[in-house]
Amino acid sequence: MTSSRKLWEGVYPAATTQFAEDLSVDIDATQRVLTALVDDGVDGLIMLGTCGENNSLEPQEKRAVLKAAKEAVGDRVPLIAGVSEFTTARAVDFARDAEKLGMDAIMLLPAMVYVPTPEELQAHFRTVASATSLSVMLYNNPPAYRVGVDFATLEALRDVSNVVAIKESAPDPRRFTDVFNRFGDRYTVMAGLDDVALEGLFLGASGWVSGLTSAFPTESVRLVQAFNEGKYDEALAIYRWFMPLLHLDAEHDLVQSIKLAEQIMGRGSERVRLPRLPLTGQRRKDVIAWVEQCAATQPSKLQAQAA
């Protein structure tokens, strides 16, 4: 790893991919989003995750985004490439290209669309991990991908040395304890669902892969810092302030909601690619109201005013 910061610790926003008015990838705007997040103190960046609209990009666009991320961020923080492909062969090719483009690790998802058996899931993960020397974080999100990274799979992958971490996005926080009880320190676990993030930290997660950090990075970073400093009352206060927005990360329209929040906060555009469409109607009004309420009561601004 080239970054001076350690992998899998702190706050890793799942960064958005920015689009121009014609919905082509806007490389300059994407780079501005990334550098702003790093300037605001995040500990790493997840490129081409769900919020990066991985499966809405063409293969060459994905590679262009990774190249742009490396150019913009350099070695300031670890860069993690989401690997989310329809076939194992395509995932292998992309993981190899991510390594060539200077990524520090990959976040590996099950193959898209097809729901695998446990044996097929294990074969997919093993094959992709074996094709790269990069560290691998597996992504467990049963509600979104209709398959869970079960204990049999984690057991079967014990011998794959570069499979080192799990992004845990199951909504049941008991999963954190079950993983630690079963596997000890074999796998580093990161909280992957925004509205279970503080619970995950209390239960042993080393950090937080976050969606809403893209709109409110200062508070996200401070939440984890406060927790790590043992200032649990402060961490809980930030978490409770943030929760109306954090719930958006568990909804199917999370990308549209997060991008709208970014736009309101002056950090990006809400443009998304079909099949997604920008939020409309009451849903749009609700999200705007929640973002504006959080902005009006933003802890970092209130502290600055008090000082």
N, C-alpha and C positions, 0 to 999 in steps of 0.2 A: 504494500500500500504506500502511495506517495504522500498522502496528506499527513501533516504533523498531528492531527487529531485521531483519537482512537475510533475504530469502527464500533457501531452499535451502542453508543452512549449519547444521551441527551435527546435533543429534538431534531427530527428529520422530517421536514415537510414533504409531502407528496406533491411536488411542484407541478403547476399547470403548464401546458403548452399553449402559447398565444397564437391567435390567428388574425390575419389581416381582414379587411372588409370583404374580400372575395373568398375568404376562408382558406387561403393558402397559409402555410406555416409562416409566422412572422418571427424570424430568427432574432432580429434586433430586440423586439418586445419581449421575447422569451428570455433573452440574456439579461435584460433589465430586471425582470422579475427575479431571476436567480441571484444576481449580484445584490439586489436590495435585501433579499432574505439573508444572505450571508453577512451583509453589513449590519443587519439587525441581530446577529448573534446566533443563528441556528448552527447546529453541530454537524449537519450533513444534509444532503439533498437526495431525494428519491426522484429519479427521472423516469418518465414514461410508465408511471403507475396508472391507477384508474384515473386520477385527476389529470394526468398527462395525456389522457385519451389515447393510450397506446394502440388499441385495436381500431381506432379511427384514422390512423396514419398509414401511409404507404411505406414499404420497407426502406426506401431511400430517404424518406422524411425522418424516420426514426433515427437513422444513422446520422443525419444532418443535425438533429436536435442534440444527440450525444456529443458530437464534435463541437457544436456551439457551446454546450455546457462546459466542456473542458477548456475552451478558449476563454470563456467569461470568468470562470471560477478558479481555474488552475488547480493548485494544490491547497487552497485555503481550507477546504473541508472535504471529507470523503464524498464521492459521487457514486451513487448506486443506480444501476440500470435495471428497470423492470423488464423481465423476460416473459412475455405473454403472447404465445403463438398458437396457431391451430394444430400444428404437428410438432413432433419431437425433433425432426430434422431441421425445421425452420428455427426452432428454439436453440438448437446447437449452433447453427450458423450465426444467429444474433448474439449469443453469449460470446462466441469467439470474436466477433466484430466489436462488441463492447469492450473486451479486453484490449484489442488493438487500438481502440479510440481513447484509452486511458482511464476507463472506469476503475474504481477501487473494489467493487463487488457487484453482485447481481442479486436482485430479488426475484426468485423463481416461482412462477405460478403453475398450476396444473394446465395442461393443454386446454384451450378454449373450446366451448360448445359441447364436445363429447364428454360424457360423464364416465370416468374410468372406474374399473375395479381397483381394489387396493393394489393388486399386483401390477396393473398397468400404471397406476400413479407412481409406484416405487420405481418402475423401469424408466419412466419419463424423467423423474428427478435424478436418478443415478446417471442416466445417459448424458443429460445436459451438464450436470456437475462435473462429470469425468472429462468433458470436452474443454474445460477451462481451468486455469490455475487460480482464478479469482475465488474469494470467499463467497459463499452462497447463503442467502437467507430465504428459507421457504415461507410461503405466504399461505396462512390458514384462514380462510374466510368462507365457511360453509354456506351462509345465507346467500352470498353473491355468486359462488361458483358451483354450488350444488354437490360439492364433495369436500370432505374434511380430511385434513392431514392427521390420520388417526395414530394411535400409539404403535400399532403394528408397523406402520410406515416409518415412524421415527426410529423404531427398533431396528428395522431392516437397513436403515441408512447410517447406523452407528459407525460403520467402517469407512464411510466416505468422508475423508478427513476435511475436505473444504466445505462440507455442509455444516455450518457452525451456528446458525441462528434461525429463529422462527419469528415471523411477524404474526402475532396472535390477535386475530380479529373476530374470534368467536364471541358472541355477546354475553356468554356466561363467564363471569370472572373466576369461577371455580377451576376453570381450565388451567390458569396460571399455576395454581398449587399442585394440580394433578401432574402437570409436566415436570415441575421441579421435584416432586416426590418420586416420580418414575425415573427421571433421567439425571437428576442432580445438576452438575455444571456442564454436562455434555453439550447442551445447546443453550446459547444466549437467547433470551426471550425479550422481544420488544412489544410494548402495547401498540396495537394497530387499529383500534376503534376509538374514536375521539371521546365518546361519552362513557368509556370504561377506562380511560387513561390513568386517572389518579388511583383507581382501584388496582390497576396493573402495577403501578409503581410501588404501592404498599405491599403487593404480593410478590415482588421480586423482579419485575421488569427492569431492564437496564436503561430503557429510554422509550421514546414515543415517536412512532411514525404517524404524522398528523395531517389532516386535511385542512382544518380551519386556521392552522398556523399561517397559511398563505395570506390570510386577511389580517390576522392579529399576531404577528410574530413576537413582539416584545412581551406580551403577556404569556404566550406559550413558553418562551424561553425562561421567563421568571418563575413560572409555575414549577418547572422541573428543577431549576436552581434552588428555589425555596425548599422543595421537598428534599433535595440532596443535602441542604444545610440543616435539616431537621426543623425547619420553620413550617410545621405542618398546618398551623392556623392560617398562615399567609397563603400556602398552596391551596388549602380548601376554599378560602375566600375567592381566589382567582377562579378556581374550578366552578364554584357556584355562579359567579358572575358570567362565566363563559358558557354554561351548560345549555341555554336555549339554542345557541349556535352549534354546539358540539353534537347535539342530537341530529343535526342535518347530515352528519357523516354516515349515519346508519340508514339513510334513505336511498332509494334508487335514483333520485335526481340529485345526488350529492355533488356531481360535477357542476351542474348548472348553478346550484346554490352557492357553492364555494367560489365559482368564477364571478357570480353576481356580487358576493361579499367583497371580493378583491376589487371589483370595479367601484363599488361604493367607497371603499377605503383608498382609492386612487393608486392601486397597485397593479392593475391589469384590466383586461377586457372580459366581458361575459360571453364573448362569441364562442360557440361550440359547433361541432360538426354533426351533421345528420348521421345516425338517426336521432341524436339529441337535438332539442330545440331550447332556446332560452325560456326561462320561466314566464308564465303569463297569469293573468287573472288573480284570484285570491291568493294562490300560492306565492306569486311574485310579491304581492302586497305584504304578506306575512313575513317573508324572508327579509324584505327591505326594512320592515318595522323592527325585526329582531336585531339586524345589523346596526341600524341607527340607534337603537337603545343601548347596545353594547358600546358603540362609539361614544355616546354621550356620557357613559359611566365608566369609561376606560380607566382602569386603575392607574396605569402609568401617567396619564394626563392629570388625573385628580391629585396624584402625589406631587407632580410638578407644580400644579397650581397652589397646593398647600405650602410648598417650599418657598 
